[in-house]
């Protein structure tokens, strides 16, 4: 029987350079994204309106990976991997990650969702 994958509310998987990696929405990750790109609400409005470029996708992905503790790739390597996968494919995990910021993260990493 296949092992059931643990789902954590503040994590999003993305495949970069052929490897599945995990982005985690942490305070530090979101703060770093804001410091580089501006207010999260404005960033989300850009994404919803389709006003997305490589810099936005690479920045969210890079700091999301860092939020999970994955610092194996440089910012430039993440950007190239996002470009290689195409903005269309990168949009889903980036959007999911940003929606976590809007919904809030109030679940411990190994705890159940609140009722």
C-alpha positions as a Python dict, from the first residue, in 0.01 Angstrom:
ca = {
    (1, 'X'): (0, 0, 0),
    (2, 'X'): (131, 345, -91),
    (3, 'X'): (230, 570, 195),
    (4, 'X'): (-24, 846, 250),
    (5, 'X'): (128, 1188, 207),
    (6, 'X'): (102, 1430, 498),
    (7, 'X'): (-79, 1749, 403),
    (8, 'X'): (21, 2065, 584),
    (9, 'X'): (-184, 2379, 540),
    (10, 'X'): (101, 2621, 500),
    (11, 'X'): (302, 2420, 248),
    (12, 'X'): (290, 2400, -131),
    (13, 'X'): (487, 2165, -354),
    (14, 'X'): (659, 2280, -672),
    (15, 'X'): (868, 2081, -917),
    (16, 'X'): (1190, 2262, -1009),
    (17, 'X'): (1461, 2116, -1228),
    (18, 'X'): (1293, 1776, -1209),
    (19, 'X'): (1278, 1764, -828),
    (20, 'X'): (974, 1808, -608),
    (21, 'X'): (1044, 2079, -353),
    (22, 'X'): (831, 2235, -83),
    (23, 'X'): (754, 2599, -18),
    (24, 'X'): (637, 2695, 330),
    (25, 'X'): (456, 3017, 412),
    (26, 'X'): (630, 3150, 721),
    (27, 'X'): (641, 3500, 862),
    (28, 'X'): (1000, 3534, 749),
    (29, 'X'): (924, 3412, 396),
    (30, 'X'): (628, 3646, 354),
    (31, 'X'): (819, 3937, 503),
    (32, 'X'): (1107, 3877, 260),
    (33, 'X'): (865, 3864, -34),
    (34, 'X'): (710, 4196, 75),
    (35, 'X'): (1053, 4354, 121),
    (36, 'X'): (1144, 4264, -237),
    (37, 'X'): (810, 4307, -418),
    (38, 'X'): (587, 4526, -201),
    (39, 'X'): (261, 4470, -16),
    (40, 'X'): (123, 4113, -32),
    (41, 'X'): (-230, 4231, -109),
    (42, 'X'): (-102, 4420, -413),
    (43, 'X'): (102, 4116, -521),
    (44, 'X'): (-206, 3896, -498),
    (45, 'X'): (-407, 4150, -699),
    (46, 'X'): (-137, 4134, -967),
    (47, 'X'): (-156, 3755, -976),
    (48, 'X'): (-537, 3752, -995),
    (49, 'X'): (-532, 4002, -1281),
    (50, 'X'): (-267, 3800, -1467),
    (51, 'X'): (-1, 4069, -1430),
    (52, 'X'): (276, 3823, -1349),
    (53, 'X'): (636, 3805, -1456),
    (54, 'X'): (942, 3595, -1393),
    (55, 'X'): (1059, 3819, -1106),
    (56, 'X'): (737, 3772, -909),
    (57, 'X'): (732, 3395, -961),
    (58, 'X'): (1102, 3353, -886),
    (59, 'X'): (1086, 3572, -574),
    (60, 'X'): (784, 3397, -424),
    (61, 'X'): (933, 3057, -505),
    (62, 'X'): (1278, 3139, -369),
    (63, 'X'): (1154, 3274, -37),
    (64, 'X'): (890, 3002, -12),
    (65, 'X'): (1163, 2739, -43),
    (66, 'X'): (1370, 2925, 218),
    (67, 'X'): (1066, 2918, 447),
    (68, 'X'): (1086, 2539, 431),
    (69, 'X'): (1460, 2554, 499),
    (70, 'X'): (1553, 2463, 142),
    (71, 'X'): (1836, 2698, 47),
    (72, 'X'): (2014, 2466, -196),
    (73, 'X'): (1932, 2686, -496),
    (74, 'X'): (2039, 3046, -542),
    (75, 'X'): (1785, 3309, -641),
    (76, 'X'): (1921, 3299, -996),
    (77, 'X'): (1893, 2918, -1011),
    (78, 'X'): (1533, 2936, -891),
    (79, 'X'): (1459, 3203, -1151),
    (80, 'X'): (1608, 2993, -1431),
    (81, 'X'): (1417, 2684, -1313),
    (82, 'X'): (1090, 2881, -1306),
    (83, 'X'): (1165, 3015, -1654),
    (84, 'X'): (1240, 2662, -1777),
    (85, 'X'): (910, 2530, -1639),
    (86, 'X'): (720, 2825, -1787),
    (87, 'X'): (519, 3093, -1612),
    (88, 'X'): (196, 2907, -1683),
    (89, 'X'): (305, 2604, -1482),
    (90, 'X'): (469, 2815, -1211),
    (91, 'X'): (152, 3015, -1152),
    (92, 'X'): (-44, 2740, -973),
    (93, 'X'): (200, 2678, -686),
    (94, 'X'): (285, 3049, -661),
    (95, 'X'): (-85, 3141, -644),
    (96, 'X'): (-153, 2865, -389),
    (97, 'X'): (135, 2991, -176),
    (98, 'X'): (8, 3350, -183),
    (99, 'X'): (-347, 3240, -99),
    (100, 'X'): (-210, 3083, 218),
    (101, 'X'): (-91, 3428, 320),
    (102, 'X'): (-442, 3565, 272),
    (103, 'X'): (-615, 3273, 449),
    (104, 'X'): (-376, 3271, 743),
    (105, 'X'): (-161, 3002, 891),
    (106, 'X'): (-286, 2900, 1232),
    (107, 'X'): (-208, 2530, 1229),
    (108, 'X'): (104, 2381, 1389),
    (109, 'X'): (312, 2190, 1138),
    (110, 'X'): (216, 1856, 1285),
    (111, 'X'): (-122, 1940, 1430),
    (112, 'X'): (-475, 1910, 1294),
    (113, 'X'): (-667, 2200, 1148),
    (114, 'X'): (-870, 2391, 1407),
    (115, 'X'): (-1244, 2326, 1419),
}
